[in-house]
Amino acid sequence: MARMIGLSRPLKLEWLNKTVELVLEGKTEYEIKEELDKYLSFEIKSPTNLCKTRGILMKIWVKTPDKLQKIRKLALDIFRRENSNKLVIHWCMILLTYPIFSDTCALIGKIADIQGTFTAAWLKQNLFDIWGERSTLLYSAEKILQTLKYMGTIKNIKPGEYEIETYEIKDRDLKYLIALTIINMEDKSYYEITELSRISQMFPFKYTISHELLYNSDLFSLNNFGGKVTITANLA
């Protein structure tokens, strides 16, 4: 059976921010749905597109699976802080929610190690190789590119060609969130610490995750495996 794509609408940071604000206000799922419908209707006139957009926002922040609740709590705690980097927070939660977003970012991140630009045609062809050639994937890829533009992580340098934008991350808790996201995003039981600072899906962010950083947090366990220091997440 073909994997479900799901991410069929572009997202703006302000829409994601509004969703989190409603969560932090303690609104019920029904109340959040109603509030988002009102909020989004100022920009999205199509009832179908509004419904799809609201559904995506709620899947990321409201209908979070149990296994991600500890990561969600950390993300919400960071969001509460004044001047926190909202982009990183939402980025991590979208990666964990939508595999198609993760695969798209991984492709962009890999080419970013070689050059600072890529084309939409190249991206779509590589996504076809991973997900299979289907019209829903083509549509989703276009919406993800639009989302990345809205978020300021890529920009057009000419039609169909994009340049990658990067941001330096120094905040300790954001690095914890990034590390937890990476560990839970892939089907791996552990990571070497050095791997965590060069994951392709985190292509817009420049950061360093060190042994000392993770050692001082109870969110992680450090182990010695084959003579190398490895890291696992404590999310139980």
HELIX and SHEET records of a PDB file:
HELIX    1   1 LEU A   13  LEU A   24  1                                  12    
HELIX    2   2 GLU A   29  LEU A   40  1                                  12    
HELIX    3   3 PRO A   47  TRP A   61  1                                  15    
HELIX    4   4 ASP A   66  LEU A   68  5                                   3    
HELIX    5   5 GLN A   69  ARG A   80  1                                  12    
HELIX    6   6 LYS A   86  THR A   97  1                                  12    
HELIX    7   7 PRO A   99  ALA A  112  1                                  14    
HELIX    8   8 ALA A  120  TRP A  131  1                                  12    
HELIX    9   9 SER A  135  TYR A  150  1                                  16    
HELIX   10  10 ARG A  172  MET A  185  1                                  14    
HELIX   11  11 ILE A  193  SER A  197  5                                   5    
HELIX   12  12 SER A  200  MET A  202  5                                   3    
HELIX   13  13 HIS A  211  TYR A  215  1                                   5    
SHEET    1   A 3 THR A 117  THR A 119  0                                        
SHEET    2   A 3 GLU A 161  ILE A 164 -1                                        
SHEET    3   A 3 ILE A 154  LYS A 158 -1                                        
SHEET    1   B 2 TYR A 167  GLU A 168  0                                        
SHEET    2   B 2 PHE A 205  LYS A 206  1                                        
SHEET    1   C 3 TYR A 191  GLU A 192  0                                        
SHEET    2   C 3 LYS A 228  ALA A 233 -1                                        
SHEET    3   C 3 PHE A 220  PHE A 225 -1                                        
END                                                                             
